[in-house]
Amino acid sequence: RTQDKMSMVLEISVQYTRKKDELVTLFRRAMNSELQENLFITELRAELIKVMGRHVSEHAWVQRDQLIKEFLVACKESLASVHATCFDLQFYRSEGPKTYEDELVNTQVQKQKENLEKAKKDAREVRQTTEVLLEYTRANISIYEIAQNAMRYQIEASTRTQADANKINAEANATKLVMQKLELTNGVKMTGPQFTAYQEALMLGSDLADTNLFFGLEKSPSYLVAPSRRLKVAP
């Protein structure tokens, strides 16, 4: 009987050996193997009943591993008192009143359903958490891409600005060098407008390199040369 006053039938198998140094004493108590087996069963049954009396009936299902450990300890102690050594034990199954077993099965099924629902709920929470993390990651990736694009634009703009500045500096240095070359021996330098006119004359001269010269005409021609592409003609 269990602690909750439930009658149960347990199917248990044990493995044991007789102690060689106590065989004489054992045969004095039981003269043949059949009597000895009855002796072992009697002692073992008494101890197992004590163990089961410390547990409620449902422990045969919900605390089966712990029950097997206690059964094995009881087996070793009980058989040691009758000159044998218990070295292993198997707990196959247990039977109780049918109404109780039906209730127990229903209870276990209900618990399994509850565990299943809890597992589904936990899975949903994990999926939701995962989705939140994914959205957070996607947002961070977008922010990172925007930052990288902005940085790339700044680098390109800075590069273009630096290139333009280098070009202007180079032109300024070249202009300065030319004006130094054109400086008169008395120290007179070209003014800005004079230097502009000088550049225009150079460009015009490059266009008129192969121009023909006409002379000895009775009257002046309407034009002598075609206007330069670089000169602006007034309408």
Salt bridges, closest charged atoms under 4 A:
GLU11 OE1 - ARG93 NH2 3.10
GLU22 OE1 - HIS83 ND1 2.74
GLU47 OE2 - LYS50 NZ 3.46
GLU70 OE1 - ARG54 NH2 3.80
GLU70 OE1 - HIS55 NE2 2.88
ASP102 OD2 - LYS98 NZ 3.05
ASP122 OD2 - LYS118 NZ 3.11
GLU135 OE2 - ARG138 NH1 2.62
